């Protein structure tokens, strides 16, 4: 029977995607495609920050 891999957290998946996009962006010339990848990286960073904020709030609410 095949062993199942450990599930990845949301933060790990965001970080892995960000690293893939940064690697992809390093190979792209200046232009609209590179700008689109840069925008996507910014969106992933914002998502990570929002997730962190929401997890802090969730922890504060559940500790009441």
PDBQT receptor file of N, H, CA, C and O in Angstrom, charges set to zero:
ATOM      1  N   UNK A   1       0.844  -1.170   0.000  1.00  0.00    +0.000 N 
ATOM      2  CA  UNK A   1       0.000   0.000   0.000  1.00  0.00    +0.000 C 
ATOM      3  C   UNK A   1       0.898   1.245   0.000  1.00  0.00    +0.000 C 
ATOM      4  O   UNK A   1       1.933   1.278   0.665  1.00  0.00    +0.000 OA
ATOM      5  N   UNK A   2       0.497   2.223  -0.728  1.00  0.00    +0.000 N 
ATOM      6  H   UNK A   2      -0.344   2.196  -1.268  1.00  0.00    +0.000 HD
ATOM      7  CA  UNK A   2       1.273   3.445  -0.868  1.00  0.00    +0.000 C 
ATOM      8  C   UNK A   2       1.060   4.351   0.345  1.00  0.00    +0.000 C 
ATOM      9  O   UNK A   2      -0.067   4.531   0.806  1.00  0.00    +0.000 OA
ATOM     10  N   UNK A   3       2.159   4.922   0.856  1.00  0.00    +0.000 N 
ATOM     11  H   UNK A   3       3.074   4.776   0.480  1.00  0.00    +0.000 HD
ATOM     12  CA  UNK A   3       2.083   5.820   1.997  1.00  0.00    +0.000 C 
ATOM     13  C   UNK A   3       1.648   7.203   1.510  1.00  0.00    +0.000 C 
ATOM     14  O   UNK A   3       2.164   7.715   0.517  1.00  0.00    +0.000 OA
ATOM     15  N   UNK A   4       0.716   7.781   2.208  1.00  0.00    +0.000 N 
ATOM     16  H   UNK A   4       0.297   7.365   3.014  1.00  0.00    +0.000 HD
ATOM     17  CA  UNK A   4       0.244   9.118   1.859  1.00  0.00    +0.000 C 
ATOM     18  C   UNK A   4       1.194  10.162   2.423  1.00  0.00    +0.000 C 
ATOM     19  O   UNK A   4       1.711  10.014   3.530  1.00  0.00    +0.000 OA
ATOM     20  N   UNK A   5       1.410  11.189   1.671  1.00  0.00    +0.000 N 
ATOM     21  H   UNK A   5       0.989  11.309   0.772  1.00  0.00    +0.000 HD
ATOM     22  CA  UNK A   5       2.300  12.255   2.127  1.00  0.00    +0.000 C 
ATOM     23  C   UNK A   5       1.588  13.105   3.178  1.00  0.00    +0.000 C 
ATOM     24  O   UNK A   5       0.361  13.114   3.277  1.00  0.00    +0.000 OA
ATOM     25  N   UNK A   6       2.389  13.806   3.947  1.00  0.00    +0.000 N 
ATOM     26  H   UNK A   6       3.386  13.799   3.866  1.00  0.00    +0.000 HD
ATOM     27  CA  UNK A   6       1.846  14.715   4.951  1.00  0.00    +0.000 C 
ATOM     28  C   UNK A   6       1.130  15.862   4.240  1.00  0.00    +0.000 C 
ATOM     29  O   UNK A   6       1.621  16.369   3.231  1.00  0.00    +0.000 OA
ATOM     30  N   UNK A   7      -0.011  16.266   4.752  1.00  0.00    +0.000 N 
ATOM     31  H   UNK A   7      -0.411  15.854   5.571  1.00  0.00    +0.000 HD
ATOM     32  CA  UNK A   7      -0.695  17.407   4.127  1.00  0.00    +0.000 C 
ATOM     33  C   UNK A   7       0.096  18.693   4.379  1.00  0.00    +0.000 C 
ATOM     34  O   UNK A   7       0.692  18.873   5.441  1.00  0.00    +0.000 OA
ATOM     35  N   UNK A   8       0.089  19.556   3.408  1.00  0.00    +0.000 N 
ATOM     36  H   UNK A   8      -0.394  19.409   2.546  1.00  0.00    +0.000 HD
ATOM     37  CA  UNK A   8       0.800  20.824   3.521  1.00  0.00    +0.000 C 
ATOM     38  C   UNK A   8      -0.152  21.880   4.052  1.00  0.00    +0.000 C 
ATOM     39  O   UNK A   8      -1.339  21.889   3.723  1.00  0.00    +0.000 OA
ATOM     40  N   UNK A   9       0.381  22.769   4.874  1.00  0.00    +0.000 N 
ATOM     41  H   UNK A   9       1.345  22.762   5.141  1.00  0.00    +0.000 HD
ATOM     42  CA  UNK A   9      -0.447  23.846   5.394  1.00  0.00    +0.000 C 
ATOM     43  C   UNK A   9      -0.681  24.889   4.308  1.00  0.00    +0.000 C 
ATOM     44  O   UNK A   9       0.002  24.913   3.284  1.00  0.00    +0.000 OA
ATOM     45  N   UNK A  10      -1.640  25.729   4.554  1.00  0.00    +0.000 N 
ATOM     46  H   UNK A  10      -2.195  25.710   5.385  1.00  0.00    +0.000 HD
ATOM     47  CA  UNK A  10      -1.944  26.812   3.625  1.00  0.00    +0.000 C 
ATOM     48  C   UNK A  10      -0.724  27.702   3.430  1.00  0.00    +0.000 C 
ATOM     49  O   UNK A  10      -0.414  28.108   2.310  1.00  0.00    +0.000 OA
ATOM     50  N   UNK A  11      -0.026  28.005   4.542  1.00  0.00    +0.000 N 
ATOM     51  H   UNK A  11      -0.278  27.675   5.452  1.00  0.00    +0.000 HD
ATOM     52  CA  UNK A  11       1.159  28.852   4.467  1.00  0.00    +0.000 C 
ATOM     53  C   UNK A  11       2.254  28.197   3.632  1.00  0.00    +0.000 C 
ATOM     54  O   UNK A  11       2.929  28.871   2.853  1.00  0.00    +0.000 OA
ATOM     55  N   UNK A  12       2.431  26.897   3.788  1.00  0.00    +0.000 N 
ATOM     56  H   UNK A  12       1.883  26.350   4.420  1.00  0.00    +0.000 HD
ATOM     57  CA  UNK A  12       3.450  26.174   3.014  1.00  0.00    +0.000 C 
ATOM     58  C   UNK A  12       3.125  26.195   1.523  1.00  0.00    +0.000 C 
ATOM     59  O   UNK A  12       4.014  26.365   0.688  1.00  0.00    +0.000 OA
ATOM     60  N   UNK A  13       1.860  26.024   1.200  1.00  0.00    +0.000 N 
ATOM     61  H   UNK A  13       1.138  25.887   1.879  1.00  0.00    +0.000 HD
ATOM     62  CA  UNK A  13       1.467  26.049  -0.217  1.00  0.00    +0.000 C 
ATOM     63  C   UNK A  13       1.660  27.437  -0.817  1.00  0.00    +0.000 C 
ATOM     64  O   UNK A  13       2.116  27.565  -1.953  1.00  0.00    +0.000 OA
ATOM     65  N   UNK A  14       1.312  28.485  -0.052  1.00  0.00    +0.000 N 
ATOM     66  H   UNK A  14       0.942  28.381   0.871  1.00  0.00    +0.000 HD
ATOM     67  CA  UNK A  14       1.534  29.850  -0.545  1.00  0.00    +0.000 C 
ATOM     68  C   UNK A  14       3.011  30.113  -0.776  1.00  0.00    +0.000 C 
ATOM     69  O   UNK A  14       3.397  30.690  -1.793  1.00  0.00    +0.000 OA
ATOM     70  N   UNK A  15       3.835  29.686   0.175  1.00  0.00    +0.000 N 
ATOM     71  H   UNK A  15       3.521  29.218   1.001  1.00  0.00    +0.000 HD
ATOM     72  CA  UNK A  15       5.276  29.912   0.063  1.00  0.00    +0.000 C 
ATOM     73  C   UNK A  15       5.863  29.151  -1.126  1.00  0.00    +0.000 C 
ATOM     74  O   UNK A  15       6.698  29.684  -1.857  1.00  0.00    +0.000 OA
ATOM     75  N   UNK A  16       5.427  27.911  -1.314  1.00  0.00    +0.000 N 
ATOM     76  H   UNK A  16       4.749  27.478  -0.720  1.00  0.00    +0.000 HD
ATOM     77  CA  UNK A  16       5.929  27.117  -2.441  1.00  0.00    +0.000 C 
ATOM     78  C   UNK A  16       5.540  27.756  -3.777  1.00  0.00    +0.000 C 
ATOM     79  O   UNK A  16       6.344  27.806  -4.707  1.00  0.00    +0.000 OA
ATOM     80  N   UNK A  17       4.316  28.236  -3.859  1.00  0.00    +0.000 N 
ATOM     81  H   UNK A  17       3.662  28.195  -3.104  1.00  0.00    +0.000 HD
ATOM     82  CA  UNK A  17       3.870  28.890  -5.100  1.00  0.00    +0.000 C 
ATOM     83  C   UNK A  17       4.655  30.176  -5.336  1.00  0.00    +0.000 C 
ATOM     84  O   UNK A  17       5.039  30.470  -6.468  1.00  0.00    +0.000 OA
ATOM     85  N   UNK A  18       4.896  30.950  -4.266  1.00  0.00    +0.000 N 
ATOM     86  H   UNK A  18       4.584  30.711  -3.346  1.00  0.00    +0.000 HD
ATOM     87  CA  UNK A  18       5.660  32.180  -4.392  1.00  0.00    +0.000 C 
ATOM     88  C   UNK A  18       7.073  31.885  -4.898  1.00  0.00    +0.000 C 
ATOM     89  O   UNK A  18       7.586  32.593  -5.765  1.00  0.00    +0.000 OA
ATOM     90  N   UNK A  19       7.697  30.845  -4.359  1.00  0.00    +0.000 N 
ATOM     91  H   UNK A  19       7.280  30.270  -3.655  1.00  0.00    +0.000 HD
ATOM     92  CA  UNK A  19       9.044  30.478  -4.802  1.00  0.00    +0.000 C 
ATOM     93  C   UNK A  19       9.061  30.049  -6.264  1.00  0.00    +0.000 C 
ATOM     94  O   UNK A  19       9.986  30.394  -6.999  1.00  0.00    +0.000 OA
ATOM     95  N   UNK A  20       8.043  29.298  -6.693  1.00  0.00    +0.000 N 
ATOM     96  H   UNK A  20       7.291  29.018  -6.095  1.00  0.00    +0.000 HD
ATOM     97  CA  UNK A  20       7.957  28.893  -8.104  1.00  0.00    +0.000 C 
ATOM     98  C   UNK A  20       7.821  30.117  -9.010  1.00  0.00    +0.000 C 
ATOM     99  O   UNK A  20       8.466  30.203 -10.055  1.00  0.00    +0.000 OA
ATOM    100  N   UNK A  21       6.981  31.054  -8.599  1.00  0.00    +0.000 N 
ATOM    101  H   UNK A  21       6.458  30.984  -7.750  1.00  0.00    +0.000 HD
ATOM    102  CA  UNK A  21       6.773  32.250  -9.415  1.00  0.00    +0.000 C 
ATOM    103  C   UNK A  21       8.017  33.134  -9.451  1.00  0.00    +0.000 C 
ATOM    104  O   UNK A  21       8.338  33.713 -10.488  1.00  0.00    +0.000 OA
ATOM    105  N   UNK A  22       8.717  33.239  -8.322  1.00  0.00    +0.000 N 
ATOM    106  H   UNK A  22       8.456  32.768  -7.479  1.00  0.00    +0.000 HD
ATOM    107  CA  UNK A  22       9.956  34.030  -8.314  1.00  0.00    +0.000 C 
ATOM    108  C   UNK A  22      10.995  33.413  -9.244  1.00  0.00    +0.000 C 
ATOM    109  O   UNK A  22      11.716  34.131  -9.937  1.00  0.00    +0.000 OA
ATOM    110  N   UNK A  23      11.071  32.090  -9.260  1.00  0.00    +0.000 N 
ATOM    111  H   UNK A  23      10.485  31.507  -8.698  1.00  0.00    +0.000 HD
ATOM    112  CA  UNK A  23      11.990  31.408 -10.162  1.00  0.00    +0.000 C 
ATOM    113  C   UNK A  23      11.593  31.647 -11.615  1.00  0.00    +0.000 C 
ATOM    114  O   UNK A  23      12.442  31.902 -12.469  1.00  0.00    +0.000 OA
ATOM    115  N   UNK A  24      10.294  31.562 -11.883  1.00  0.00    +0.000 N 
ATOM    116  H   UNK A  24       9.604  31.354 -11.189  1.00  0.00    +0.000 HD
ATOM    117  CA  UNK A  24       9.791  31.797 -13.239  1.00  0.00    +0.000 C 
ATOM    118  C   UNK A  24      10.072  33.241 -13.661  1.00  0.00    +0.000 C 
ATOM    119  O   UNK A  24      10.465  33.493 -14.800  1.00  0.00    +0.000 OA
ATOM    120  N   UNK A  25       9.870  34.181 -12.743  1.00  0.00    +0.000 N 
ATOM    121  H   UNK A  25       9.550  33.976 -11.818  1.00  0.00    +0.000 HD
ATOM    122  CA  UNK A  25      10.055  35.589 -13.062  1.00  0.00    +0.000 C 
ATOM    123  C   UNK A  25      11.521  35.900 -13.371  1.00  0.00    +0.000 C 
ATOM    124  O   UNK A  25      11.810  36.778 -14.184  1.00  0.00    +0.000 OA
ATOM    125  N   UNK A  26      12.445  35.184 -12.727  1.00  0.00    +0.000 N 
ATOM    126  H   UNK A  26      12.210  34.470 -12.067  1.00  0.00    +0.000 HD
ATOM    127  CA  UNK A  26      13.861  35.455 -12.965  1.00  0.00    +0.000 C 
ATOM    128  C   UNK A  26      14.282  35.111 -14.396  1.00  0.00    +0.000 C 
ATOM    129  O   UNK A  26      15.306  35.597 -14.877  1.00  0.00    +0.000 OA
ATOM    130  N   UNK A  27      13.499  34.281 -15.067  1.00  0.00    +0.000 N 
ATOM    131  H   UNK A  27      12.668  33.886 -14.676  1.00  0.00    +0.000 HD
ATOM    132  CA  UNK A  27      13.818  33.886 -16.446  1.00  0.00    +0.000 C 
ATOM    133  C   UNK A  27      13.093  34.729 -17.484  1.00  0.00    +0.000 C 
ATOM    134  O   UNK A  27      13.354  34.601 -18.680  1.00  0.00    +0.000 OA
ATOM    135  N   UNK A  28      12.191  35.583 -17.039  1.00  0.00    +0.000 N 
ATOM    136  H   UNK A  28      11.978  35.687 -16.067  1.00  0.00    +0.000 HD
ATOM    137  CA  UNK A  28      11.389  36.362 -17.976  1.00  0.00    +0.000 C 
ATOM    138  C   UNK A  28      12.030  37.710 -18.275  1.00  0.00    +0.000 C 
ATOM    139  O   UNK A  28      12.611  38.332 -17.386  1.00  0.00    +0.000 OA
ATOM    140  N   UNK A  29      11.928  38.163 -19.514  1.00  0.00    +0.000 N 
ATOM    141  H   UNK A  29      11.456  37.658 -20.236  1.00  0.00    +0.000 HD
ATOM    142  CA  UNK A  29      12.401  39.516 -19.837  1.00  0.00    +0.000 C 
ATOM    143  C   UNK A  29      11.382  40.540 -19.340  1.00  0.00    +0.000 C 
ATOM    144  O   UNK A  29      10.236  40.198 -19.049  1.00  0.00    +0.000 OA
ATOM    145  N   UNK A  30      11.810  41.793 -19.246  1.00  0.00    +0.000 N 
ATOM    146  H   UNK A  30      12.741  42.071 -19.482  1.00  0.00    +0.000 HD
ATOM    147  CA  UNK A  30      10.874  42.856 -18.868  1.00  0.00    +0.000 C 
ATOM    148  C   UNK A  30       9.709  42.856 -19.843  1.00  0.00    +0.000 C 
ATOM    149  O   UNK A  30       9.886  42.678 -21.048  1.00  0.00    +0.000 OA
ATOM    150  N   UNK A  31       8.523  43.057 -19.302  1.00  0.00    +0.000 N 
ATOM    151  H   UNK A  31       8.379  43.202 -18.323  1.00  0.00    +0.000 HD
ATOM    152  CA  UNK A  31       7.347  43.092 -20.164  1.00  0.00    +0.000 C 
ATOM    153  C   UNK A  31       6.100  42.744 -19.384  1.00  0.00    +0.000 C 
ATOM    154  O   UNK A  31       6.122  42.631 -18.159  1.00  0.00    +0.000 OA
ATOM    155  N   UNK A  32       5.019  42.576 -20.111  1.00  0.00    +0.000 N 
ATOM    156  H   UNK A  32       5.001  42.667 -21.106  1.00  0.00    +0.000 HD
ATOM    157  CA  UNK A  32       3.723  42.359 -19.468  1.00  0.00    +0.000 C 
ATOM    158  C   UNK A  32       3.635  41.013 -18.751  1.00  0.00    +0.000 C 
ATOM    159  O   UNK A  32       2.992  40.916 -17.706  1.00  0.00    +0.000 OA
ATOM    160  N   UNK A  33       4.272  39.976 -19.294  1.00  0.00    +0.000 N 
ATOM    161  H   UNK A  33       4.795  40.055 -20.143  1.00  0.00    +0.000 HD
ATOM    162  CA  UNK A  33       4.216  38.672 -18.635  1.00  0.00    +0.000 C 
ATOM    163  C   UNK A  33       4.956  38.716 -17.290  1.00  0.00    +0.000 C 
ATOM    164  O   UNK A  33       4.488  38.164 -16.294  1.00  0.00    +0.000 OA
ATOM    165  N   UNK A  34       6.101  39.372 -17.280  1.00  0.00    +0.000 N 
ATOM    166  H   UNK A  34       6.481  39.820 -18.089  1.00  0.00    +0.000 HD
ATOM    167  CA  UNK A  34       6.863  39.515 -16.028  1.00  0.00    +0.000 C 
ATOM    168  C   UNK A  34       6.067  40.347 -15.019  1.00  0.00    +0.000 C 
ATOM    169  O   UNK A  34       6.051  40.031 -13.830  1.00  0.00    +0.000 OA
ATOM    170  N   UNK A  35       5.414  41.398 -15.486  1.00  0.00    +0.000 N 
ATOM    171  H   UNK A  35       5.426  41.655 -16.453  1.00  0.00    +0.000 HD
ATOM    172  CA  UNK A  35       4.587  42.228 -14.608  1.00  0.00    +0.000 C 
ATOM    173  C   UNK A  35       3.434  41.420 -14.010  1.00  0.00    +0.000 C 
ATOM    174  O   UNK A  35       3.096  41.583 -12.837  1.00  0.00    +0.000 OA
ATOM    175  N   UNK A  36       2.839  40.557 -14.816  1.00  0.00    +0.000 N 
ATOM    176  H   UNK A  36       3.113  40.424 -15.769  1.00  0.00    +0.000 HD
ATOM    177  CA  UNK A  36       1.741  39.718 -14.331  1.00  0.00    +0.000 C 
ATOM    178  C   UNK A  36       2.218  38.753 -13.243  1.00  0.00    +0.000 C 
ATOM    179  O   UNK A  36       1.517  38.526 -12.257  1.00  0.00    +0.000 OA
ATOM    180  N   UNK A  37       3.394  38.198 -13.427  1.00  0.00    +0.000 N 
ATOM    181  H   UNK A  37       3.963  38.383 -14.228  1.00  0.00    +0.000 HD
ATOM    182  CA  UNK A  37       3.951  37.284 -12.422  1.00  0.00    +0.000 C 
ATOM    183  C   UNK A  37       4.275  38.059 -11.147  1.00  0.00    +0.000 C 
ATOM    184  O   UNK A  37       4.031  37.562 -10.047  1.00  0.00    +0.000 OA
ATOM    185  N   UNK A  38       4.816  39.261 -11.276  1.00  0.00    +0.000 N 
ATOM    186  H   UNK A  38       5.014  39.665 -12.169  1.00  0.00    +0.000 HD
ATOM    187  CA  UNK A  38       5.125  40.098 -10.112  1.00  0.00    +0.000 C 
ATOM    188  C   UNK A  38       3.846  40.443  -9.348  1.00  0.00    +0.000 C 
ATOM    189  O   UNK A  38       3.832  40.444  -8.117  1.00  0.00    +0.000 OA
ATOM    190  N   UNK A  39       2.788  40.730 -10.077  1.00  0.00    +0.000 N 
ATOM    191  H   UNK A  39       2.800  40.729 -11.077  1.00  0.00    +0.000 HD
ATOM    192  CA  UNK A  39       1.495  41.019  -9.449  1.00  0.00    +0.000 C 
ATOM    193  C   UNK A  39       0.985  39.807  -8.696  1.00  0.00    +0.000 C 
ATOM    194  O   UNK A  39       0.468  39.940  -7.587  1.00  0.00    +0.000 OA
ATOM    195  N   UNK A  40       1.120  38.642  -9.275  1.00  0.00    +0.000 N 
ATOM    196  H   UNK A  40       1.540  38.534 -10.176  1.00  0.00    +0.000 HD
ATOM    197  CA  UNK A  40       0.680  37.403  -8.611  1.00  0.00    +0.000 C 
ATOM    198  C   UNK A  40       1.484  37.149  -7.337  1.00  0.00    +0.000 C 
ATOM    199  O   UNK A  40       0.928  36.696  -6.337  1.00  0.00    +0.000 OA
ATOM    200  N   UNK A  41       2.780  37.434  -7.364  1.00  0.00    +0.000 N 
ATOM    201  H   UNK A  41       3.232  37.802  -8.177  1.00  0.00    +0.000 HD
ATOM    202  CA  UNK A  41       3.611  37.278  -6.168  1.00  0.00    +0.000 C 
ATOM    203  C   UNK A  41       3.121  38.217  -5.066  1.00  0.00    +0.000 C 
ATOM    204  O   UNK A  41       3.030  37.817  -3.906  1.00  0.00    +0.000 OA
ATOM    205  N   UNK A  42       2.809  39.451  -5.422  1.00  0.00    +0.000 N 
ATOM    206  H   UNK A  42       2.884  39.776  -6.364  1.00  0.00    +0.000 HD
ATOM    207  CA  UNK A  42       2.280  40.407  -4.442  1.00  0.00    +0.000 C 
ATOM    208  C   UNK A  42       0.963  39.912  -3.859  1.00  0.00    +0.000 C 
ATOM    209  O   UNK A  42       0.720  40.063  -2.662  1.00  0.00    +0.000 OA
ATOM    210  N   UNK A  43       0.111  39.324  -4.694  1.00  0.00    +0.000 N 
ATOM    211  H   UNK A  43       0.309  39.202  -5.666  1.00  0.00    +0.000 HD
ATOM    212  CA  UNK A  43      -1.161  38.790  -4.217  1.00  0.00    +0.000 C 
ATOM    213  C   UNK A  43      -0.939  37.640  -3.231  1.00  0.00    +0.000 C 
ATOM    214  O   UNK A  43      -1.654  37.532  -2.234  1.00  0.00    +0.000 OA
ATOM    215  N   UNK A  44       0.038  36.790  -3.504  1.00  0.00    +0.000 N 
ATOM    216  H   UNK A  44       0.619  36.878  -4.313  1.00  0.00    +0.000 HD
ATOM    217  CA  UNK A  44       0.337  35.689  -2.593  1.00  0.00    +0.000 C 
ATOM    218  C   UNK A  44       0.861  36.213  -1.262  1.00  0.00    +0.000 C 
ATOM    219  O   UNK A  44       0.520  35.677  -0.208  1.00  0.00    +0.000 OA
ATOM    220  N   UNK A  45       1.684  37.254  -1.301  1.00  0.00    +0.000 N 
ATOM    221  H   UNK A  45       1.961  37.690  -2.158  1.00  0.00    +0.000 HD
ATOM    222  CA  UNK A  45       2.184  37.847  -0.061  1.00  0.00    +0.000 C 
ATOM    223  C   UNK A  45       1.049  38.462   0.744  1.00  0.00    +0.000 C 
ATOM    224  O   UNK A  45       1.018  38.337   1.968  1.00  0.00    +0.000 OA
ATOM    225  N   UNK A  46       0.130  39.115   0.077  1.00  0.00    +0.000 N 
ATOM    226  H   UNK A  46       0.155  39.216  -0.917  1.00  0.00    +0.000 HD
ATOM    227  CA  UNK A  46      -1.025  39.696   0.750  1.00  0.00    +0.000 C 
ATOM    228  C   UNK A  46      -1.894  38.599   1.355  1.00  0.00    +0.000 C 
ATOM    229  O   UNK A  46      -2.375  38.740   2.479  1.00  0.00    +0.000 OA
ATOM    230  N   UNK A  47      -2.096  37.523   0.631  1.00  0.00    +0.000 N 
ATOM    231  H   UNK A  47      -1.706  37.408  -0.282  1.00  0.00    +0.000 HD
ATOM    232  CA  UNK A  47      -2.885  36.402   1.145  1.00  0.00    +0.000 C 
ATOM    233  C   UNK A  47      -2.236  35.805   2.391  1.00  0.00    +0.000 C 
ATOM    234  O   UNK A  47      -2.935  35.453   3.341  1.00  0.00    +0.000 OA
ATOM    235  N   UNK A  48      -0.915  35.687   2.398  1.00  0.00    +0.000 N 
ATOM    236  H   UNK A  48      -0.347  35.973   1.627  1.00  0.00    +0.000 HD
ATOM    237  CA  UNK A  48      -0.208  35.145   3.564  1.00  0.00    +0.000 C 
ATOM    238  C   UNK A  48      -0.377  36.073   4.765  1.00  0.00    +0.000 C 
ATOM    239  O   UNK A  48      -0.598  35.609   5.884  1.00  0.00    +0.000 OA
ATOM    240  N   UNK A  49      -0.274  37.377   4.537  1.00  0.00    +0.000 N 
ATOM    241  H   UNK A  49      -0.094  37.754   3.628  1.00  0.00    +0.000 HD
ATOM    242  CA  UNK A  49      -0.445  38.349   5.617  1.00  0.00    +0.000 C 
ATOM    243  C   UNK A  49      -1.867  38.314   6.159  1.00  0.00    +0.000 C 
ATOM    244  O   UNK A  49      -2.067  38.349   7.373  1.00  0.00    +0.000 OA
ATOM    245  N   UNK A  50      -2.852  38.246   5.277  1.00  0.00    +0.000 N 
ATOM    246  H   UNK A  50      -2.689  38.217   4.291  1.00  0.00    +0.000 HD
ATOM    247  CA  UNK A  50      -4.248  38.186   5.707  1.00  0.00    +0.000 C 
ATOM    248  C   UNK A  50      -4.522  36.905   6.494  1.00  0.00    +0.000 C 
ATOM    249  O   UNK A  50      -5.215  36.933   7.511  1.00  0.00    +0.000 OA
ATOM    250  N   UNK A  51      -3.985  35.807   6.031  1.00  0.00    +0.000 N 
ATOM    251  H   UNK A  51      -3.421  35.785   5.206  1.00  0.00    +0.000 HD
ATOM    252  CA  UNK A  51      -4.172  34.536   6.725  1.00  0.00    +0.000 C 
ATOM    253  C   UNK A  51      -3.569  34.609   8.132  1.00  0.00    +0.000 C 
ATOM    254  O   UNK A  51      -4.190  34.170   9.101  1.00  0.00    +0.000 OA
ATOM    255  N   UNK A  52      -2.364  35.161   8.240  1.00  0.00    +0.000 N 
ATOM    256  H   UNK A  52      -1.860  35.518   7.453  1.00  0.00    +0.000 HD
ATOM    257  CA  UNK A  52      -1.729  35.319   9.542  1.00  0.00    +0.000 C 
ATOM    258  C   UNK A  52      -2.560  36.180  10.476  1.00  0.00    +0.000 C 
ATOM    259  O   UNK A  52      -2.728  35.850  11.650  1.00  0.00    +0.000 OA
ATOM    260  N   UNK A  53      -3.076  37.277   9.957  1.00  0.00    +0.000 N 
ATOM    261  H   UNK A  53      -2.939  37.545   9.004  1.00  0.00    +0.000 HD
ATOM    262  CA  UNK A  53      -3.925  38.161  10.759  1.00  0.00    +0.000 C 
ATOM    263  C   UNK A  53      -5.180  37.435  11.224  1.00  0.00    +0.000 C 
ATOM    264  O   UNK A  53      -5.557  37.524  12.393  1.00  0.00    +0.000 OA
ATOM    265  N   UNK A  54      -5.821  36.725  10.318  1.00  0.00    +0.000 N 
ATOM    266  H   UNK A  54      -5.515  36.653   9.369  1.00  0.00    +0.000 HD
ATOM    267  CA  UNK A  54      -7.051  36.021  10.682  1.00  0.00    +0.000 C 
ATOM    268  C   UNK A  54      -6.793  34.901  11.683  1.00  0.00    +0.000 C 
ATOM    269  O   UNK A  54      -7.626  34.650  12.554  1.00  0.00    +0.000 OA
ATOM    270  N   UNK A  55      -5.656  34.226  11.571  1.00  0.00    +0.000 N 
ATOM    271  H   UNK A  55      -4.979  34.430  10.864  1.00  0.00    +0.000 HD
ATOM    272  CA  UNK A  55      -5.341  33.168  12.529  1.00  0.00    +0.000 C 
ATOM    273  C   UNK A  55      -5.083  33.755  13.919  1.00  0.00    +0.000 C 
ATOM    274  O   UNK A  55      -5.434  33.139  14.925  1.00  0.00    +0.000 OA
ATOM    275  N   UNK A  56      -4.468  34.953  13.981  1.00  0.00    +0.000 N 
ATOM    276  H   UNK A  56      -4.182  35.454  13.164  1.00  0.00    +0.000 HD
ATOM    277  CA  UNK A  56      -4.273  35.618  15.272  1.00  0.00    +0.000 C 
ATOM    278  C   UNK A  56      -5.614  35.978  15.896  1.00  0.00    +0.000 C 
ATOM    279  O   UNK A  56      -5.826  35.792  17.094  1.00  0.00    +0.000 OA
ATOM    280  N   UNK A  57      -6.508  36.491  15.075  1.00  0.00    +0.000 N 
ATOM    281  H   UNK A  57      -6.336  36.643  14.102  1.00  0.00    +0.000 HD
ATOM    282  CA  UNK A  57      -7.856  36.858  15.582  1.00  0.00    +0.000 C 
ATOM    283  C   UNK A  57      -8.622  35.631  16.013  1.00  0.00    +0.000 C 
ATOM    284  O   UNK A  57      -9.321  35.658  17.026  1.00  0.00    +0.000 OA
ATOM    285  N   UNK A  58      -8.501  34.542  15.248  1.00  0.00    +0.000 N 
ATOM    286  H   UNK A  58      -7.933  34.520  14.425  1.00  0.00    +0.000 HD
ATOM    287  CA  UNK A  58      -9.198  33.308  15.596  1.00  0.00    +0.000 C 
ATOM    288  C   UNK A  58      -8.678  32.783  16.946  1.00  0.00    +0.000 C 
ATOM    289  O   UNK A  58      -9.459  32.330  17.781  1.00  0.00    +0.000 OA
ATOM    290  N   UNK A  59      -7.376  32.848  17.147  1.00  0.00    +0.000 N 
ATOM    291  H   UNK A  59      -6.741  33.217  16.468  1.00  0.00    +0.000 HD
ATOM    292  CA  UNK A  59      -6.789  32.424  18.407  1.00  0.00    +0.000 C 
ATOM    293  C   UNK A  59      -7.271  33.275  19.572  1.00  0.00    +0.000 C 
ATOM    294  O   UNK A  59      -7.527  32.757  20.658  1.00  0.00    +0.000 OA
ATOM    295  N   UNK A  60      -7.397  34.579  19.350  1.00  0.00    +0.000 N 
ATOM    296  H   UNK A  60      -7.189  35.000  18.467  1.00  0.00    +0.000 HD
ATOM    297  CA  UNK A  60      -7.874  35.484  20.398  1.00  0.00    +0.000 C 
ATOM    298  C   UNK A  60      -9.335  35.202  20.741  1.00  0.00    +0.000 C 
ATOM    299  O   UNK A  60      -9.716  35.263  21.910  1.00  0.00    +0.000 OA
ATOM    300  N   UNK A  61     -10.151  34.896  19.743  1.00  0.00    +0.000 N 
ATOM    301  H   UNK A  61      -9.842  34.846  18.793  1.00  0.00    +0.000 HD
ATOM    302  CA  UNK A  61     -11.574  34.626  19.972  1.00  0.00    +0.000 C 
ATOM    303  C   UNK A  61     -11.748  33.283  20.679  1.00  0.00    +0.000 C 
ATOM    304  O   UNK A  61     -12.578  33.161  21.580  1.00  0.00    +0.000 OA
ATOM    305  N   UNK A  62     -10.975  32.279  20.279  1.00  0.00    +0.000 N 
ATOM    306  H   UNK A  62     -10.301  32.378  19.547  1.00  0.00    +0.000 HD
ATOM    307  CA  UNK A  62     -11.149  30.958  20.877  1.00  0.00    +0.000 C 
ATOM    308  C   UNK A  62     -10.587  30.885  22.298  1.00  0.00    +0.000 C 
ATOM    309  O   UNK A  62     -10.951  29.979  23.049  1.00  0.00    +0.000 OA
ATOM    310  N   UNK A  63      -9.705  31.819  22.689  1.00  0.00    +0.000 N 
ATOM    311  H   UNK A  63      -9.408  32.554  22.079  1.00  0.00    +0.000 HD
ATOM    312  CA  UNK A  63      -9.152  31.797  24.035  1.00  0.00    +0.000 C 
ATOM    313  C   UNK A  63     -10.033  32.520  25.038  1.00  0.00    +0.000 C 
ATOM    314  O   UNK A  63      -9.716  32.536  26.227  1.00  0.00    +0.000 OA
ATOM    315  N   UNK A  64     -11.117  33.113  24.599  1.00  0.00    +0.000 N 
ATOM    316  H   UNK A  64     -11.375  33.100  23.632  1.00  0.00    +0.000 HD
ATOM    317  CA  UNK A  64     -12.036  33.830  25.511  1.00  0.00    +0.000 C 
ATOM    318  C   UNK A  64     -12.850  32.889  26.318  1.00  0.00    +0.000 C 
ATOM    319  O   UNK A  64     -13.668  33.320  27.130  1.00  0.00    +0.000 OA
TER     320      UNK A  64
